[in-house]
């Protein structure tokens, strides 16, 4: 599996990953499966070129086959598995959402706030072969060809295909009630608080407090609380719980620890509270989540 694209999970919108764009072909022929549960801040688009398999995303196990396309948005916990003795080949496009926007803040919101405030259920990110437009398929394959052949000036043409592909997808979501491009706060300066999001990501498993993070950012507690709510639209505690639940979801899919142990691992000292928070974000308890994934 070509996994180095996910080596950096920095939320900094100044783009510090090894690649802002990458694509490749993979599958059973490369012994790439299964792909363990993980998440990243990038957008990933998978197109099945041969055979069939399953993509597990945010509690849904979705069967996919040749000609199908699946979008993975920032912070979507996902994994991929083959079907016994079945061929499963696919193409992958991964890119930094910053490529889509003139405003770095828009990219920051899509990576960090949209998954909480306007989450898109997996079934809306799946396009079966009959639903996928000819134009989207052509744009996708053109991106793959341009990236792999790299003719002179290919980045410009590649981005034009990518923007068309994403525009169609976001427009489809908008018609279904998911407005991922809605940003009423272009004038907000998030630089004073950006390191707070980094600090939460690095220390979510500890008993973090807003006061501790404010001190780390060298700003007052009251200013931190106001700015955090203004930037994110939610409280610090809800964001922290979201980060913890996202990590817990990944651990649940690995099925190597008990629900209680997973709760403690991600920072919850009370199992009942962990289960309550998990259900508030995922609409299922951890046990129900595992049953749903295994039965699809």
N, C-alpha and C positions, 0 to 999 in steps of 0.2 A: 504493500500500500504506500502511495506517495503521501506521507504524513507530515513532511517538514513544513508545509504551509501553515500548519496549526501550532508550530513551535512557540510562537509568540501569541499570548492572549492579552496583550496590553490594550486597554480601552482608550489609550491616547489617540485623539483624532488626527495627530500629526503624522500618522502612518509610520510605524517602525517595524513592520513585519519584513520577512526576507523577500517576499514577493507581493505586490499589490494585485497581481493577476496571474493565474496559473491554470492550465488545463492538461488533461491526460486521458488515455484510455486504460481501462483496468477490468478485472473480473476473474473468473475461475481459471482462465488460462495462465494467469500470473499468481495463482494461489493467494489472491488478495482477500478472500473471505474466510471467516466472518470478520467484519469490521466492528470493533468494540464500541460501546456507547461513548459518545464524546460530544462536545459542543465547541463552537468558536464564534468569534465576532464577525466572521465573513459570511457572504452569501454564497451558497453552493447550488449549482443546478446539475441534476443528474439526468442523463438521457440513455435509456436502455437500447442497446444496439443488437442484442441477440439473447434469446432465451428468456428466463424468468427468475425472479427472486423476491425478496421482501425487504422493505425499508421500514424500520421501526422508528417512529418519530412522535415524541410527546404523548406516549400512551397508546398509540395506534400502530398496529402491524399491517402494513399496506402491501398487498401483492402487486408487483409490477412486472411487465413483460415488454417484449420488443416494441419500440415505437412510443412508449410512455415517457413522460417527463415529470420530474419531481423537484420542487424548489425547497431549499433549506435556508431559513432566515437566521439572522444572528441570534445566538443563545438557544437555538432549537437543539435539544438533546436527541441524538439520532444514532442509529447503528444500521448495519446491513448484513443480511445473511442470504446464503444460497438455499436452494431447495434440493434435497438429496438427489444426486445423480443428474441434476439439471445443469445445463450450461447457463451462465449468467455473465454477460459482458455489457459494459456500459461506458459512457463518456462522462467526464466530470469537468465542470467549469467552476472555479473558485475566484472570488475577487473581493477586494475591500470596498464596502459601500461608499467610501469617499469618492470613488470614481464616478458616482452618479450625481454628485451635488457640487454646486459652486460654494455652498456654505459648509464649513467644517462642522458647524453645530447641527445641521440636518443629519449628517452622517453619525454624529455622536448620539442623537436621539434614536435613530433607527437601530443602532447597536445596543443601546442600553435601556431606553425608556419604552419604546414601542413594544418589546416583548412582554412588558408588564401591563401597560395601559391599553394596548390594543392587540392582544395576542391573536394569531391566525391559526385556527384548528388545522391539523394536517390534511384533512380531506379537501380543503380549499387550495392546497399547494400541490395537489396531484392532478396531472392532466393525462388522461388516457389517450391512446393513439387516435381514436376517433374525435376527441375533443381538441387535440393539438392542431393549431392552424398550420397550413403549408408554409406560411411566411415565418412562423416561429421556428419550425424545423430547419428551414433554409438558413435563417440567421444563426442558429445554434451550430450547424455543421460548418458554416462559413467561418465562424469564430475558431472552431477546432482546426480547420485547415490553415487559416492565417497564422495562428499561434505556433503550429508545428512546423510550417514552412518558413515563416518569418521573412517575407519579401520586404523590400525597401518601403518604409513608411507604414508597415502593417498595423502599428499601434493605433493610428488614426482611423483606419477602416474597421479594425476590430472593435473599437469603442462605439462606432456608429451602429454596428450590428448588435452589440450588447445593449445599448440604450433602447433600440427598437424592441428587443426581446423583453427587457424588463418593463418597458412602458406598457406592453400588452398585458403582462402579468399583473402589474399594479392596477391597471385599468379594470381588469377582471375582478380583482379584489375589491376595488372601490364600488363596483356595481353590487357586490355582495355585502357591503357595509363596513369594509375595512379600509380606512384611509391612512395609509402608511406615509403619505407625503404631506400630511397636514401639520404645519409648524407655525403656531401663532407667536413664537418668542424669538424671532431672529435677532433681536437687539440685546439678548441676554449674554453677558460675558461670563463664561463658565470657567475661565482660567484659574480664578482663586480657589475653586472647589474641585478642579479636575483631579488633583492628587488624592482627594478624599475617596473618589471612586476606585482609584488604584489601590489605596490602602484597604478598603473594604474587600476587594477581590483577593488581596494577599493574606488577609487576616480574618476572613469570615468565620473560621472555625473556632476562634477565640471568643471570649466574652466582651465583644466590642461595645463601646458606648459612644454616643454622639460627642460627649465631652472629650473623650480620648482622641477622636478624629479631628475635632476642632483644634486641639492643641498641636496635633501633628501638622495641621495645615497653617498653624500660626495665625489663626483668626479666632474671634470670640465665639463662644458657644451660641449666643443668640443670633449672631450674623450667620454662622454656619447653618443653623436650623432654618432661618428664613431663606437663605440662598439655595439650600438643598431642595426645599419644597418648591421654590420658584422654578428651578431648573428641571426637576424631575416630575413635579406634579403629585408626588407622594411623599410620605414621611420617611425619615432615615430608617426607622425600624422596619417598615414594609419593604424597602429596598433590600435591606440586609437579609430579611427572611426570604425574599425572592432569590437572592444569590445562593443562600443555603439550600433552598428547595431544588434549585437547578442542579446543584452538585449532588444532592440526595437522589434525584431522578437518575442520574448517570450511574450512581452506585447501586441503585435498585436493579437496574438492567443487567448489571454484572452478576447479581444474585449470589454474591460470595459472603454476605454478612446479613445478620438479622435486621429487622426494621429498627429495633431499639439501638443496636450498634451503629447503624447508619445515621440515625438522629444525633447521637452523641458525636460521631465523627465530624459532622458538618456544623456543630455548634449548639445544638439543642440539648439542654440538660433535663428536659421533661418530655417523655415519649408522647404523652397525651397532647401536649402543646405542639409537638412536631407533627403529629397526625392531623391535628386541626389546621395547621398552617399549610401542610401539603394539600389537603382537600380544598382550601381556599384558593390556591393557585391552579390546581390540576383538576378540580371538580371530582376527584376520586381520593379515597384513602390510599396509603401505600399498598395495602393488601389488595384492594380493588384494582389498583393500577396494574399490579403484577398479574392478576387474573385476566384482566382485559387484554394485556399484551400477549399472554400465552394462549389465549383462546381465539385470537384473530388469525 
